[in-house]
Amino acid sequence: MPSSQESPARACLFIHATIITINKEREVILDGALLTENGRIAAIGKTSEIHVQHQNDNIQILDCENKIIIPGLINTHAHLAQSLLRGLAENLNLHSWLCDAIWPLEANYAEEDGYVAAQLTIAEMLKTGTTCFLEAMLTHRSGLENVVRAVEESGIRACLGKLIKAAETNPDLKLKDARDRDVDSMSISSALAAHEKHHGTCNDRLHMWFAAGTPRGSPSSAHSSIGECARKHDIGLTMHCAEAPKDLDIYRQYYDYSPLEFCQSTSLTGAKSVFAHVVHPDPKAGDFDILRESRSTVSHNPTSNLKLGSGVSPIPDMLAAGVNVALGTDGAPCNNTYDMFREMHMASILHCGVRQDASAMNAYGVLEMATINGARALGLEDQIGSLEIGKKADIVVVAPRGLATSPWDANQVKLGGLDPVTVLVHSAGVDVDTVFVDGRILVESGKFVHLEEDAIAENARKCVAGIRKRSNVGARNHMSLKYT
């Protein structure tokens, strides 16, 4: 398959666009222009100014009239391997979902299954405007080299969290993990070797992280070893934390700590620590203060938490306490998509309903969660997450189309018309038109430039059949349908 790196980043000038910069001033530029050179943003401002200055240059010009330009979306919690498992674990609560379906399926990936899964997930993310993601738990059977290859070929920006798993889970919890047969390959030493080999490759698009196994009665010392090693080598760290209702009790029973007290005591917190879900923290024990003071990030995954029956994370309270909150989709079996636009919509309305307060969340704040907050979580705030001169050209052009976005008109925004942020977060008719990463065009007019979409889908269909056969886990006929 041709690699995105075969096409060099060329100078490009976007004109006549509505540009949502996500800068500190929250500036939205109407009839705006943006120039990219050498993979970075070289100029941004009004079309009348920027276009005149560069109209005689040998650059590609993209007319974005009535289109919206945003920074590339950043998914801070995604499982690449799980796209092949879409629809195979419906209507299960988290612990049954893991033990009876997901872990046995993941333990039976073979050969290039992980490559095909990564391709499928990345393709879906790119076509829905995600230009950077954090892989939440790269398992052994997925194959690290498989996933690295998919990232390299696609052109996307990636932080890959390689799973480090404590060998012991308390047997009283009855959480049998089929992946434990590969536990020796999920060690700190193997994660360090992966970091040394791959971190900073793909023109610095690929970063290697640690993904710490979830504490479920395993020794505190095992988790401390992970945290201390990450801090020593300045490696980013992610972990599922306080996701299910039972998890809070596990922290209390086995560690005598709240979830974030445990993380603090084991050196897991820090400026490059991303804790996924955090649905059941203990604010009375100071969990929000620990998150804020350590500059750790919470990755909010509202759709997954709802679908698995895990609950609703107290995100408005975290934001009010000064915690950095980013956004993630989780995996296909507990969300069914990797679409960050859908996730933004869910995040923006969920808490308003739960709190019976229409002002509990707003669309712009959620867009920040999906962009600059995500960049801050990954230690990349000075490189991506907003559209500013000098930052990397990770850019998404959105084309509002159809009845679902009417009466959107860029020329009417100043006159009190439908604002562009509302269009992005709440409209069902938003199409991702163009996607750039590092100034290289990956999606153009809604179609891949380098990837072969039909082949990716066909390969996925073939792979999942083998995985289901080897694992003996099939799709649950959860609605008692009679197929004839």
GUSE-569790 format. One record per residue (C-alpha): x negated, y negated, z negated; residue in one letter; residue number from 0. Coordinates in steps of 0.1 Angstrom, whole numbers, padded with zeros to 4 digits, always signed. Each point is the difference from the previous one (the first is absolute). Layout:
BEGIN
       x       y       z   type   seq
       X       Y       Z      A   NUM
...
END
This chain:
BEGIN
       x       y       z   type   seq
   +0000   +0000   +0000      M     0
   -0014   -0035   +0009      P     1
   -0012   -0020   -0030      S     2
   +0011   -0035   -0007      S     3
   -0036   -0010   -0004      Q     4
   -0005   +0004   +0038      E     5
   +0017   -0034   +0005      S     6
   -0020   -0029   -0015      P     7
   +0017   -0028   -0018      A     8
   +0006   -0028   +0024      R     9
   +0010   -0036   -0006      A    10
   +0037   -0004   -0001      C    11
   +0023   -0030   -0005      L    12
   +0035   +0004   -0013      F    13
   +0022   -0030   +0008      I    14
   +0036   -0012   -0007      H    15
   +0004   +0023   -0030      A    16
   +0016   -0003   -0034      T    17
   -0031   +0008   -0022      I    18
   +0006   +0010   -0036      I    19
   -0035   -0004   -0013      T    20
   +0004   +0013   -0036      I    21
   -0027   -0025   -0011      N    22
   +0000   -0016   -0034      K    23
   +0021   -0029   +0012      E    24
   +0026   +0025   +0014      R    25
   -0002   -0018   +0033      E    26
   +0022   +0010   +0029      V    27
   -0011   -0015   +0033      I    28
   +0028   -0006   +0026      L    29
   -0010   +0000   +0036      D    30
   -0034   +0012   -0012      G    31
   -0031   +0013   +0016      A    32
   -0027   +0024   -0012      L    33
   -0034   +0007   +0016      L    34
   -0020   +0031   -0006      T    35
   -0037   +0004   +0009      E    36
   -0024   +0028   -0008      N    37
   +0026   +0018   -0021      G    38
   +0008   -0029   -0022      R    39
   +0024   -0029   -0002      I    40
   -0018   -0030   +0015      A    41
   +0028   -0027   +0000      A    42
   +0036   -0004   -0011      I    43
   +0023   -0029   +0003      G    44
   +0026   -0016   +0024      K    45
   +0001   +0013   +0036      T    46
   -0002   -0036   +0012      S    47
   -0034   -0004   -0017      E    48
   -0016   +0035   +0003      I    49
   +0011   +0007   +0036      H    50
   -0014   -0032   +0014      V    51
   -0033   +0006   -0016      Q    52
   -0004   +0035   +0015      H    53
   +0021   +0000   +0032      Q    54
   -0031   +0001   +0022      N    55
   -0017   +0028   -0019      D    56
   -0002   +0036   +0013      N    57
   +0024   +0014   -0025      I    58
   +0032   +0021   +0000      Q    59
   +0031   -0020   -0007      I    60
   +0031   +0015   -0016      L    61
   +0032   -0020   +0002      D    62
   +0019   +0007   -0032      C    63
   +0030   -0022   +0004      E    64
   +0027   +0009   -0024      N    65
   -0023   +0027   -0016      K    66
   -0014   +0001   -0035      I    67
   -0037   +0005   -0009      I    68
   -0009   +0015   -0033      I    69
   -0031   +0015   -0016      P    70
   -0002   +0038   +0005      G    71
   +0020   +0018   -0027      L    72
   -0019   +0019   -0027      I    73
   +0014   +0033   -0013      N    74
   -0016   +0007   -0034      T    75
   +0014   +0034   -0005      H    76
   +0003   +0025   +0029      A    77
   -0005   +0037   +0003      H    78
   -0013   +0007   +0035      L    79
   +0004   +0038   -0001      A    80
   +0036   -0002   -0009      Q    81
   +0014   -0013   +0032      S    82
   +0002   +0037   +0012      L    83
   +0022   +0008   -0030      L    84
   +0028   -0025   +0008      R    85
   +0033   +0013   -0010      G    86
   -0014   +0032   -0016      L    87
   +0006   -0009   -0037      A    88
   +0033   -0018   -0002      E    89
   +0020   -0005   -0032      N    90
   -0026   +0011   -0025      L    91
   -0012   -0019   -0031      N    92
   -0037   -0008   -0001      L    93
   -0015   +0030   -0019      H    94
   +0021   +0026   +0019      S    95
   -0007   -0019   +0033      W    96
   -0037   +0004   -0007      L    97
   -0002   +0036   -0014      C    98
   +0026   +0017   +0022      D    99
   -0006   -0018   +0033      A   100
   -0027   -0026   +0006      I   101
   -0030   +0016   -0017      W   102
   +0006   +0035   +0015      P   103
   +0004   -0016   +0034      L   104
   -0031   -0022   -0003      E   105
   -0020   +0030   -0012      A   106
   +0006   +0018   +0033      N   107
   -0013   -0026   +0024      Y   108
   -0025   +0015   +0024      A   109
   -0025   -0010   +0027      E   110
   +0012   -0033   +0016      E   111
   +0034   -0003   -0019      D   112
   -0015   -0029   -0020      G   113
   -0012   -0018   +0031      Y   114
   +0035   +0004   +0017      V   115
   +0017   -0012   -0032      A   116
   -0023   -0030   -0003      A   117
   +0005   -0009   +0036      Q   118
   +0038   +0001   -0004      L   119
   +0000   -0021   -0032      T   120
   -0024   -0026   +0015      I   121
   +0019   -0002   +0032      A   122
   +0033   -0007   -0019      E   123
   -0017   -0026   -0022      M   124
   -0015   -0018   +0029      L   125
   +0032   -0002   +0019      K   126
   +0017   -0014   -0031      T   127
   -0026   -0027   -0006      G   128
   -0023   +0016   -0026      T   129
   -0037   -0007   +0008      T   130
   -0016   +0011   -0033      C   131
   +0009   +0028   -0024      F   132
   -0011   +0017   -0032      L   133
   +0001   +0038   +0003      E   134
   +0013   +0010   -0035      A   135
   -0013   +0035   -0003      M   136
   -0021   +0016   +0028      L   137
   +0003   +0037   -0007      T   138
   -0026   +0026   +0008      H   139
   +0020   +0019   +0026      R   140
   +0007   -0031   +0020      S   141
   -0037   -0001   +0008      G   142
   -0018   -0033   -0006      L   143
   -0017   +0001   +0034      E   144
   +0035   +0005   +0016      N   145
   +0013   -0032   -0016      V   146
   -0032   -0020   +0007      V   147
   +0002   +0010   +0036      R   148
   +0036   -0012   +0002      A   149
   -0008   -0033   -0015      V   150
   -0030   -0005   +0023      E   151
   +0020   +0008   +0031      E   152
   +0031   -0021   -0009      S   153
   -0018   -0033   -0009      G   154
   +0020   -0004   -0032      I   155
   -0016   -0013   -0033      R   156
   -0001   +0026   -0027      A   157
   -0009   +0007   -0036      C   158
   -0001   +0037   -0006      L   159
   +0005   +0012   -0035      G   160
   -0016   +0035   -0003      K   161
   +0017   +0020   -0027      L   162
   -0020   +0008   -0031      I   163
   +0020   +0025   -0021      K   164
   -0005   +0009   -0036      A   165
   -0003   +0038   -0002      A   166
   +0025   +0004   -0028      E   167
   +0037   -0008   -0003      T   168
   +0017   +0009   -0032      N   169
   +0018   +0033   +0006      P   170
   +0029   -0011   -0022      D   171
   +0011   -0024   +0028      L   172
   +0005   +0028   +0025      K   173
   -0013   -0021   +0029      L   174
   -0017   +0026   +0021      K   175
   -0021   -0016   +0028      D   176
   -0006   +0022   +0030      A   177
   -0029   -0023   +0010      R   178
   -0020   +0011   -0030      D   179
   -0016   +0028   +0020      R   180
   -0021   -0028   +0015      D   181
   -0007   -0018   -0033      V   182
   -0038   +0003   +0004      D   183
   +0002   -0021   +0032      S   184
   +0019   -0027   -0019      M   185
   -0029   -0010   -0022      S   186
   -0017   -0033   -0008      I   187
   -0032   +0011   +0018      S   188
   +0020   +0008   +0032      S   189
   +0017   -0034   -0001      A   190
   -0034   -0017   -0005      L   191
   -0014   +0019   +0030      A   192
   +0030   -0011   +0021      A   193
   -0005   -0036   -0011      H   194
   -0037   +0001   +0009      E   195
   +0007   +0014   +0035      K   196
   +0031   -0019   +0011      H   197
   +0003   -0033   -0020      H   198
   -0004   -0030   +0023      G   199
   +0001   +0020   +0032      T   200
   +0022   -0008   +0030      C   201
   -0013   -0036   +0001      N   202
   +0009   -0002   -0038      D   203
   +0036   +0009   +0007      R   204
   -0003   +0031   -0021      L   205
   -0006   -0001   -0037      H   206
   -0001   +0030   -0024      M   207
   +0018   +0000   -0033      W   208
   +0006   +0023   -0029      F   209
   +0034   +0014   -0005      A   210
   +0003   +0012   -0036      A   211
   +0023   +0029   -0008      G   212
   +0030   -0008   -0021      T   213
   -0006   +0005   -0037      P   214
   +0023   +0030   -0011      R   215
   -0016   +0013   -0031      G   216
   -0035   +0003   +0015      S   217
   -0029   -0011   -0022      P   218
   -0005   -0038   -0004      S   219
   -0037   +0006   +0006      S   220
   +0007   +0012   +0036      A   221
   +0018   -0033   +0008      H   222
   -0027   -0021   -0018      S   223
   -0026   +0016   +0022      S   224
   +0019   -0011   +0031      I   225
   +0005   -0035   -0012      G   226
   -0035   -0005   -0012      E   227
   -0014   +0013   +0033      C   228
   +0022   -0023   +0020      A   229
   -0011   -0030   -0020      R   230
   -0037   +0010   +0002      K   231
   +0000   +0002   +0038      H   232
   +0026   -0028   +0006      D   233
   +0024   +0024   +0017      I   234
   +0037   -0007   +0002      G   235
   +0024   +0023   -0020      L   236
   +0036   +0009   +0004      T   237
   +0023   +0022   -0021      M   238
   +0037   +0009   -0003      H   239
   +0010   -0014   -0034      C   240
   +0032   +0003   -0021      A   241
   +0020   +0010   +0031      E   242
   +0027   +0024   -0015      A   243
   +0020   -0004   -0032      P   244
   -0019   +0029   -0016      K   245
   -0034   -0016   +0007      D   246
   +0004   -0026   -0028      L   247
   +0006   +0029   -0025      D   248
   -0031   +0018   +0014      I   249
   -0022   -0030   -0007      Y   250
   +0014   -0003   -0035      R   251
   -0001   +0038   -0008      Q   252
   -0033   +0010   +0013      Y   253
   -0020   -0033   -0003      Y   254
   +0018   -0021   -0026      D   255
   -0002   -0029   +0024      Y   256
   +0023   -0020   +0022      S   257
   -0008   +0005   +0037      P   258
   -0021   -0030   +0004      L   259
   -0016   +0003   -0034      E   260
   -0012   +0034   +0012      F   261
   -0013   -0015   +0033      C   262
   -0019   -0027   -0019      Q   263
   -0015   +0025   -0025      S   264
   -0013   +0022   +0029      T   265
   -0015   -0029   +0020      S   266
   +0025   +0005   +0028      L   267
   +0012   -0037   +0000      T   268
   -0018   -0027   +0020      G   269
   +0002   -0025   +0028      A   270
   -0001   +0028   +0026      K   271
   +0024   +0023   -0018      S   272
   +0034   +0007   +0016      V   273
   +0026   +0017   -0021      F   274
   +0028   +0014   +0020      A   275
   +0037   -0001   -0011      H   276
   -0003   -0010   -0037      V   277
   +0037   +0006   -0004      V   278
   -0002   +0008   -0037      H   279
   -0026   -0023   -0016      P   280
   +0002   -0010   -0037      D   281
   -0001   -0038   -0001      P   282
   +0004   +0000   -0038      K   283
   -0034   +0017   -0001      A   284
   -0015   -0027   +0021      G   285
   +0000   +0018   +0034      D   286
   +0006   -0032   +0019      F   287
   -0027   -0019   -0018      D   288
   -0025   +0028   +0007      I   289
   +0009   -0001   +0037      L   290
   -0003   -0038   +0002      R   291
   -0032   -0003   -0021      E   292
   -0018   +0028   +0019      S   293
   +0012   -0014   +0033      R   294
   +0014   +0034   +0010      S   295
   +0027   +0003   +0026      T   296
   +0034   +0018   -0001      V   297
   +0011   +0015   +0034      S   298
   +0038   -0002   +0000      H   299
   +0017   +0028   +0020      N   300
   +0037   -0007   -0005      P   301
   +0014   +0024   +0026      T   302
   -0020   +0030   -0012      S   303
   +0009   -0007   -0036      N   304
   +0037   -0002   +0008      L   305
   +0000   +0031   +0023      K   306
   -0018   +0022   -0026      L   307
   +0022   -0012   -0028      G   308
   -0030   -0015   -0018      S   309
   +0016   -0033   -0009      G   310
   -0006   -0037   +0007      V   311
   -0033   -0016   -0009      S   312
   +0003   -0033   -0020      P   313
   -0017   -0020   +0027      I   314
   +0015   -0034   -0008      P   315
   -0013   +0003   -0035      D   316
   -0035   +0009   +0013      M   317
   +0000   -0029   +0023      L   318
   +0011   -0024   -0027      A   319
   -0029   +0014   -0022      A   320
   -0025   -0008   +0027      G   321
   -0007   +0035   +0013      V   322
   -0010   +0004   +0036      N   323
   +0027   +0021   +0017      V   324
   -0005   +0014   +0035      A   325
   +0023   +0022   +0021      L   326
   -0002   +0036   +0013      G   327
   +0022   +0025   +0018      T   328
   -0013   +0033   -0016      D   329
   +0003   +0030   +0023      G   330
   +0026   +0012   +0025      A   331
   +0016   +0027   -0021      P   332
   +0010   -0025   -0027      C   333
   +0007   -0030   +0022      N   334
   +0004   +0014   +0036      N   335
   -0018   -0030   +0015      T   336
   -0033   -0019   -0003      Y   337
   +0018   -0032   +0010      D   338
   -0010   -0030   -0021      M   339
   +0028   -0022   +0013      F   340
   +0025   +0025   -0014      R   341
   -0019   +0001   -0033      E   342
   -0001   -0038   -0002      M   343
   +0038   -0002   +0005      H   344
   +0005   +0027   -0027      M   345
   -0023   -0018   -0025      A   346
   +0016   -0033   +0005      S   347
   +0036   +0011   -0007      I   348
   -0004   +0029   -0024      L   349
   -0010   -0021   -0031      H   350
   +0027   -0026   +0007      C   351
   +0026   +0028   -0002      G   352
   -0015   +0017   -0030      V   353
   -0003   -0032   -0019      R   354
   +0032   -0015   +0012      Q   355
   -0020   -0031   +0010      D   356
   -0002   -0011   +0036      A   357
   -0032   -0020   -0007      S   358
   -0019   +0029   -0016      A   359
   -0021   +0004   +0032      M   360
   -0003   -0020   +0032      N   361
   -0010   +0009   +0035      A   362
   -0032   -0021   +0001      Y   363
   -0013   +0015   -0033      G   364
   +0005   +0035   +0014      V   365
   -0018   -0010   +0033      L   366
   -0029   -0011   -0022      E   367
   +0001   +0034   -0017      M   368
   -0003   +0016   +0034      A   369
   -0029   -0022   +0011      T   370
   -0022   -0021   -0022      I   371
   +0007   +0019   -0032      N   372
   -0009   +0032   +0018      G   373
   -0032   -0015   +0012      A   374
   -0008   -0011   -0036      R   375
   +0007   +0035   -0012      A   376
   -0026   +0015   +0025      L   377
   -0027   -0026   -0008      G   378
   +0005   -0015   +0035      L   379
   +0018   -0033   -0008      E   380
   -0028   -0020   +0016      D   381
   +0002   +0020   +0032      Q   382
   +0037   +0008   +0007      I   383
   +0035   -0006   -0013      G   384
   +0005   -0035   +0013      S   385
   -0005   -0019   +0032      L   386
   -0028   -0024   -0007      E   387
   -0031   -0011   +0019      I   388
   -0029   +0024   -0006      G   389
   +0021   +0030   -0010      K   390
   +0001   +0032   +0021      K   391
   +0025   +0000   +0028      A   392
   +0025   +0025   -0013      D   393
   +0031   -0014   +0015      I   394
   +0035   +0011   +0007      V   395
   +0024   -0017   +0025      V   396
   +0037   +0007   -0007      V   397
   +0028   -0005   +0025      A   398
   +0034   -0005   -0015      P   399
   +0024   +0015   +0025      R   400
   +0037   +0009   +0003      G   401
   +0031   -0008   -0019      L   402
   -0014   +0009   -0034      A   403
   -0024   -0030   +0000      T   404
   +0024   -0025   +0016      S   405
   +0003   -0030   -0003      P   406
   -0038   -0001   -0005      W   407
   -0015   -0028   +0020      D   408
   -0035   -0013   -0008      A   409
   +0010   -0034   +0011      N   410
   +0027   -0002   -0026      Q   411
   -0020   +0008   -0031      V   412
   -0006   -0036   -0009      K   413
   +0036   -0008   +0005      L   414
   +0012   +0025   -0026      G   415
   +0001   +0030   +0023      G   416
   -0008   +0036   -0010      L   417
   -0035   +0000   -0016      D   418
   -0026   +0024   +0014      P   419
   -0008   +0017   -0033      V   420
   +0036   +0010   -0004      T   421
   +0000   +0013   +0036      V   422
   -0031   +0022   -0008      L   423
   +0011   +0015   -0033      V   424
   +0038   +0003   +0005      H   425
   +0007   +0005   +0037      S   426
   +0005   +0034   +0015      A   427
   -0010   -0012   +0035      G   428
   -0036   -0009   -0006      V   429
   -0023   +0015   +0026      D   430
   -0038   +0002   -0004      V   431
   -0012   -0013   +0033      D   432
   -0038   -0003   -0003      T   433
   -0026   +0012   -0025      V   434
   -0036   -0010   -0003      F   435
   -0026   +0014   -0024      V   436
   -0035   -0016   -0001      D   437
   +0012   -0020   +0031      G   438
   +0005   +0032   +0020      R   439
   +0035   +0005   +0014      I   440
   +0014   +0033   -0011      L   441
   +0037   -0004   +0009      V   442
   +0012   -0022   +0029      E   443
   +0036   -0006   +0009      S   444
   +0010   +0027   -0025      G   445
   -0022   +0027   +0016      K   446
   -0033   +0014   -0011      F   447
   -0031   -0010   +0020      V   448
   -0021   +0030   -0010      H   449
   +0021   +0026   -0017      L   450
   +0022   +0025   +0018      E   451
   +0033   -0001   -0018      E   452
   +0017   +0030   +0017      D   453
   -0030   +0022   -0006      A   454
   -0002   -0010   -0037      I   455
   +0037   +0010   -0005      A   456
   -0004   +0033   +0018      E   457
   -0031   +0010   -0019      N   458
   +0019   -0008   -0033      A   459
   +0028   +0023   +0010      R   460
   -0024   +0028   +0006      K   461
   -0020   -0005   -0032      C   462
   +0029   -0001   -0024      V   463
   +0013   +0034   +0013      A   464
   -0033   +0016   -0011      G   465
   -0001   -0017   -0033      I   466
   +0035   +0011   -0009      R   467
   -0008   +0036   +0010      K   468
   -0032   +0002   -0021      R   469
   +0016   -0016   -0030      S   470
   +0034   +0017   +0002      N   471
   +0016   -0033   -0008      V   472
   +0028   -0010   +0023      G   473
   +0023   -0030   +0002      A   474
   +0027   +0000   -0026      R   475
   +0036   +0001   +0014      N   476
   +0009   -0024   -0028      H   477
   +0034   -0009   +0016      M   478
   +0011   +0036   +0004      S   479
   +0004   -0006   +0038      L   480
   +0009   +0030   +0022      K   481
   -0022   +0000   +0031      Y   482
   +0014   +0020   +0030      T   483
END
